[in-house]
Amino acid sequence: MARPITLFTGQWADLPFEEVARLASEWGYDGLEIACWGDHLDPNRAATDDDYVQEKLELLARYDLKVWAISNHLKGQAVCDDPIDIRHREMLPDSIWGDGDAEGVRQRAAEEMKNTARAAARLGVKTVVGFTGSAIWKYVAMFPPVRDEIIEAGYQDFADRWNPILDVFDEVGVRFAHEVHPSEIAYDYWSTVRTLEAIGHREAFGLNWDPSHMVWQQIDPVSFLVDFADRIYHVDCKDTKLRMTNGRNGRLSSHLPWSDPRRGWDFVSTGHGDVPWEDAFRALNHIGYDGPISVEWEDAGMDRLVGAPEALEFVKKFAFDAPEAAFDAAFSTR
């Protein structure tokens, strides 16, 4: 099955959108997973302005690029988060932050996520990738002890806030692909199970598979693909390198900055880490995933102008079609 390879523009939003399109085209990418920040895409404007949408599509065509997904992680994060604080102030535009009242921030973020669905539909895109935020991530250490009903209330809060958003996704024929990621309502295997239960397994809500967030948690990313096969709506390729073999570096990374050698893990350019890519692509074949493979390039130790084209070549090498027997043999030990 031929799958397009795209570049996620979120790590490139400091550059003008046209410059990112030019670079991606020169490197040989098939398209872009467009981030809804910087000047790359304004979802509120795209939801209503025909000329704006046409300008974006014409720019992509000029560089022989297509778009299969758009992403709005930053605003999605603010929908459920508690607390809303300086971290959000530093990543949200004034239109969402407003006066900083937490519930107001959440409501405005929710409205933008609705418009993101509308913008996607007007661009001819069927998938929006993003975060959900979480009212209960702050309890992840489970000390001081937290009662079960508080955790249940967190999943209910997610459902109450996201069901009206997903109603709009249904109205316009677009799906939301939640990126399973620490700080979100679904951050590992069992929290993903509970999140899907909370949302009533509605089809508008699926998953963005990014193995870099699973490996350092000791979640098998290949088994995850197989077990959630019907919910894999989008794929991001990002790698993780573990550094937990010296008895000092911890899984939670000690509040140390990215690329500090004392961290227990780091994001690295695809192909330089510990993600089992060959087995992963065999699993994607097995579950019948035919959507885009999006390179989310992030590596504090490598120049992105070197890493992004290198990652593309790596993914091309592994994004093969494999017979069923080959997958079964690879997966038999899992």
Long-range contacts (C-beta under 8 A, 24 or more apart in sequence): 1-285, 1-288, 1-290, 1-321, 2-290, 3-284, 3-289, 3-290, 3-291, 3-292, 3-293, 3-319, 4-30, 4-31, 4-66, 4-68, 4-292, 4-293, 5-29, 5-30, 5-292, 5-293, 5-294, 5-295, 5-312, 5-315, 5-316, 5-319, 6-30, 6-31, 6-32, 6-33, 6-67, 6-68, 6-69, 6-292, 6-293, 6-294, 6-295, 7-31, 7-32, 7-33, 7-294, 7-295, 7-297, 7-308, 7-312, 8-32, 8-33, 8-35, 8-71, 8-236, 8-294, 8-295, 8-296, 8-297, 9-33, 9-34, 9-35, 9-38, 9-40, 10-35, 10-37, 10-71, 10-73, 10-296, 11-296, 11-297, 11-298, 11-304, 12-38, 12-304, 13-37, 13-38, 13-39, 13-40, 14-38, 17-41, 17-56, 17-59, 18-59, 21-59, 21-60, 21-62, 21-63, 21-65, 22-63, 23-305, 23-308, 24-63, 24-65, 24-308, 25-63, 25-64, 25-65, 27-308, 27-309, 27-312, 28-309, 28-312, 29-65, 29-295, 29-312, 30-65, 30-66, 30-292, 31-60, 31-65, 31-66, 31-67, 31-68, 31-292, 32-60, 32-65, 32-67, 33-67, 33-68, 33-69, 33-70, 33-71, 33-129, 33-234, 33-236, 33-292, 33-294, 33-296, 34-67, 34-69, 34-70, 34-71, 35-70, 35-71, 35-72, 35-73, 36-70, 36-71, 36-72, 36-74, 36-75, 36-116, 36-119, 37-72, 37-74, 37-93, 41-70, 41-119, 43-70, 43-72, 43-112, 43-115, 43-116, 43-118, 43-119, 44-95, 44-112, 44-115, 44-119, 46-115, 46-118, 46-119, 46-122, 46-123, 47-115, 47-116, 47-118, 47-119, 47-122, 48-118, 50-122, 53-119, 53-122, 53-123, 56-123, 57-123, 57-124, 67-123, 67-124, 67-125, 68-125, 68-126, 68-127, 68-291, 68-292, 69-120, 69-125, 69-126, 69-127, 69-128, 69-129, 69-177, 69-234, 69-291, 69-292, 69-294, 70-116, 70-119, 70-120, 70-123, 70-125, 70-127, 70-128, 70-129, 71-128, 71-129, 71-130, 72-112, 72-113, 72-116, 72-128, 72-129, 72-130, 73-129, 73-130, 73-131, 73-179, 74-131, 75-109, 75-112, 75-113, 75-116, 75-130, 76-109, 76-113, 76-130, 76-131, 76-132, 76-133, 77-109, 77-130, 77-131, 77-132, 77-133, 77-183, 77-184, 78-105, 78-106, 78-109, 78-133, 79-106, 79-109, 79-110, 79-113, 79-132, 79-133, 79-161, 79-162, 79-165, 80-106, 80-132, 80-133, 80-134, 80-135, 80-157, 80-158, 80-161, 80-162, 80-185, 81-106, 81-133, 81-134, 81-135, 81-137, 82-134, 82-135, 82-138, 83-138, 106-161, 110-161, 110-164, 110-165, 113-165, 114-164, 114-165, 114-168, 117-165, 117-168, 117-169, 117-171, 117-172, 117-174, 117-176, 118-168, 118-172, 120-172, 120-174, 121-172, 121-173, 121-174, 125-174, 126-173, 126-174, 126-175, 127-174, 127-175, 127-176, 127-177, 127-233, 127-234, 127-291, 128-169, 128-174, 128-175, 128-176, 128-177, 129-177, 129-179, 129-208, 129-234, 129-236, 130-176, 130-177, 130-178, 130-179, 130-208, 131-178, 131-179, 131-181, 131-183, 131-184, 132-158, 132-162, 132-178, 132-184, 132-185, 132-186, 132-195, 133-183, 133-184, 133-185, 134-158, 134-183, 134-184, 134-185, 134-187, 136-185, 137-182, 137-183, 137-184, 137-185, 137-187, 140-182, 140-187, 154-185, 155-185, 155-194, 155-195, 155-197, 155-198, 156-198, 158-185, 158-195, 158-198, 158-199, 159-198, 159-199, 159-200, 162-199, 162-205, 163-199, 163-202, 166-199, 166-202, 166-204, 166-205, 169-204, 170-202, 170-204, 174-204, 175-203, 175-204, 175-205, 175-206, 175-233, 176-204, 176-205, 176-206, 176-233, 177-206, 177-207, 177-208, 177-233, 177-234, 178-205, 178-206, 178-207, 178-208, 179-207, 179-208, 179-210, 179-213, 179-236, 180-207, 180-208, 180-209, 180-210, 180-213, 180-214, 180-224, 181-210, 181-213, 182-213, 182-217, 187-213, 187-217, 188-214, 188-217, 188-219, 189-219, 189-224, 189-227, 192-224, 192-228, 196-231, 206-231, 206-232, 206-233, 206-234, 207-231, 207-232, 207-233, 207-234, 208-233, 208-234, 208-235, 208-236, 209-234, 209-235, 209-236, 210-235, 210-236, 210-237, 210-238, 210-296, 211-238, 211-239, 211-240, 211-275, 211-280, 212-238, 212-239, 212-240, 212-267, 212-273, 212-275, 212-296, 213-240, 215-240, 215-242, 215-265, 215-273, 215-274, 215-275, 216-240, 216-242, 216-251, 216-264, 216-265, 217-251, 220-334, 221-275, 221-276, 221-280, 222-276, 222-279, 222-280, 222-283, 222-331, 222-334, 223-334, 225-280, 225-283, 225-284, 225-287, 225-289, 226-283, 226-286, 226-287, 226-331, 229-287, 229-288, 232-284, 232-287, 232-289, 233-291, 234-291, 234-292, 234-294, 235-284, 235-289, 235-291, 235-292, 235-293, 235-294, 236-294, 236-295, 236-296, 237-270, 237-277, 237-293, 237-294, 237-295, 237-296, 237-311, 237-315, 238-267, 238-270, 238-295, 238-296, 238-297, 238-298, 239-267, 239-268, 239-269, 239-270, 239-271, 239-272, 239-273, 239-274, 239-275, 240-265, 240-266, 240-267, 240-268, 240-273, 240-274, 240-275, 241-265, 241-266, 241-267, 241-268, 241-272, 241-273, 241-274, 242-273, 242-274, 258-300, 259-300, 259-301, 266-299, 266-300, 266-301, 267-298, 267-299, 267-300, 268-299, 268-301, 268-302, 269-297, 269-299, 269-302, 269-307, 269-310, 269-311, 270-295, 270-297, 270-311, 270-314, 270-315, 271-310, 271-311, 271-314, 272-299, 277-314, 277-318, 278-318, 278-330, 279-330, 279-331, 280-318, 281-318, 281-319, 281-320, 281-322, 282-322, 282-326, 282-327, 282-330, 282-331, 283-327, 283-331, 285-320, 285-321, 285-322, 285-327, 286-324, 286-327, 286-331, 293-319
